[in-house]
């Protein structure tokens, strides 16, 4: 196998890496551009960015994996950014979970006014009273679709006269 050499006797890939390194913006120029990208993310107040030698390091939290990856991609697209070290934690899925579940239920045609919900570290406990088995089932099924949910504890009761069942732990859908 013949290895191509760049001027100076180094392998070609080393020459390209050195050229990219030399093309990197200095940190004083890169910082405002990176901060502008962060401000446009919608969650800049939860992110700390550090720039050093063309490498952006992100710490803090993002609302979800897609937002984290999107921010990383937009930073990598900046001229002079050589790499992004993404140490963002994915935000607590408990934030706004009840509102998202109620919206999903409404889209399915269920109101569930007696529904109560608690969420802690991705474990969602549903309680209250449902109007029917299908409403109870929809609450558990739709809760699984929400990002970050790891477990559902369904303690929703049915109206008097309906068959009752104790609390159940739902396994993740296959």
C-alpha positions in Angstrom: 0.0 0.0 0.0 1.4 3.4 -1.0 0.9 6.2 1.5 0.7 9.7 0.1 3.0 12.2 1.6 2.3 15.9 2.0 5.0 18.5 1.6 7.5 18.1 4.5 7.3 14.3 4.4 4.2 14.0 6.7 1.3 11.7 5.7 -1.5 13.6 3.9 -4.1 13.2 6.6 -1.7 14.9 9.1 -1.3 17.8 6.7 -5.1 18.2 6.5 -5.5 18.1 10.3 -2.8 20.7 10.6 -4.4 22.9 8.0 -7.8 22.6 9.8 -6.1 23.5 13.1 -4.5 26.6 11.6 -7.8 27.6 10.1 -9.5 27.5 13.4 -10.7 30.9 14.7 -9.0 32.2 17.7 -11.2 31.8 20.9 -11.9 35.6 21.0 -13.6 35.4 17.5 -15.2 32.0 18.1 -16.8 32.8 21.5 -19.4 35.4 20.2 -20.4 33.1 17.3 -20.9 30.1 19.6 -22.8 32.2 22.1 -25.1 33.4 19.3 -25.8 29.7 18.5 -26.5 29.0 22.2 -28.9 31.9 22.5 -30.9 30.6 19.5 -31.2 27.2 21.1 -34.1 28.2 23.4 -32.4 26.7 26.5 -29.2 28.8 26.7 -29.8 29.6 30.4 -29.2 25.9 31.2 -26.0 25.5 29.2 -22.4 26.6 29.9 -20.0 26.6 27.0 -16.2 26.9 27.1 -14.1 27.4 24.0 -10.4 26.5 23.8 -8.4 26.1 20.6 -11.4 25.5 18.4 -13.0 23.0 20.7 -16.4 23.8 22.3 -17.2 22.0 25.5 -20.9 22.0 26.6 -22.0 21.4 30.2 -25.4 21.8 31.7 -28.7 20.3 30.5 -30.8 20.1 27.3 -34.6 19.4 27.3 -34.1 16.3 25.2 -31.7 14.3 23.1 -32.8 15.9 19.8 -32.1 19.4 21.2 -28.7 18.4 22.4 -27.7 16.9 19.1 -29.1 19.8 17.2 -27.1 22.3 19.3 -24.0 20.2 18.8 -24.5 20.1 15.0 -25.1 23.9 14.8 -21.9 24.5 16.7 -19.9 22.1 14.5 -21.1 24.0 11.5 -19.4 27.2 12.6 -16.2 27.9 10.8 -13.3 27.3 13.1 -15.0 24.8 15.4 -12.9 21.6 15.2 -14.9 19.6 17.7 -17.7 19.7 20.3 -17.4 17.9 23.5 -21.1 17.5 24.5 -21.5 16.8 28.2 -25.1 18.0 28.4 -27.5 16.0 30.6 -30.8 15.4 29.1 -33.3 17.5 31.1 -35.7 16.1 33.6 -38.6 14.5 31.7 -40.8 15.3 34.7 -41.1 19.0 33.6 -44.4 19.6 31.9 -45.2 15.8 31.8 -48.8 16.2 33.0 -49.6 18.9 30.4 -48.1 16.7 27.6 -50.1 13.7 28.7 -53.3 15.7 28.9 -52.7 17.0 25.4 -52.1 13.4 24.1 -55.3 12.2 25.8 -57.2 15.1 24.2 -55.9 14.1 20.8 -57.2 10.6 21.4 -60.6 12.0 22.5 -60.3 11.4 26.3 -60.6 14.2 28.9 -59.6 12.3 32.1 -60.6 15.2 34.4 -60.0 13.0 37.5 -56.4 12.0 36.5 -53.6 12.9 38.8 -50.0 12.2 38.0 -46.6 12.4 39.8 -43.3 11.9 38.1 -39.9 11.4 39.6 -36.8 10.5 37.6 -38.8 9.0 34.8 -41.1 6.9 37.0 -44.7 8.1 36.4 -47.5 7.3 38.9 -51.0 7.7 37.5 -53.9 7.9 40.0 -57.4 9.3 40.2 -60.5 8.0 38.5 -61.1 7.2 34.8 -64.5 7.1 33.1 -63.9 3.7 31.5 -61.3 0.9 31.0 -60.4 2.4 27.7 -59.6 5.7 29.3 -57.5 4.0 32.0 -55.7 2.1 29.3 -55.1 5.2 27.2 -53.6 7.0 30.1 -51.0 4.3 30.6 -50.4 3.7 27.0 -49.9 7.4 26.1 -47.7 8.0 29.1 -45.3 5.5 27.7 -44.9 7.5 24.5 -43.6 10.6 26.4 -39.8 11.1 26.2 -37.9 10.0 29.3 -40.6 7.8 30.8 -38.9 4.6 32.3 -41.8 3.1 34.3 -45.5 3.6 34.7 -47.4 2.8 37.9 -51.0 2.8 37.0 -53.3 3.3 40.1 -56.2 4.8 38.2 -59.5 3.6 39.6 -62.7 2.9 37.6 -66.2 4.2 38.4 -68.3 2.2 40.9 -69.7 -1.0 39.3 -66.7 -1.5 37.0 -64.3 -4.3 37.7 -61.4 -3.1 39.9 -57.8 -4.1 39.8 -54.9 -3.3 42.1 -52.0 -1.1 41.2 -50.1 -2.4 38.3 -46.6 -1.8 37.0 -46.6 -1.6 33.3 -43.5 -3.0 31.5 -42.1 -0.9 28.7 -43.9 -1.6 25.4 -42.0 -3.9 23.1 
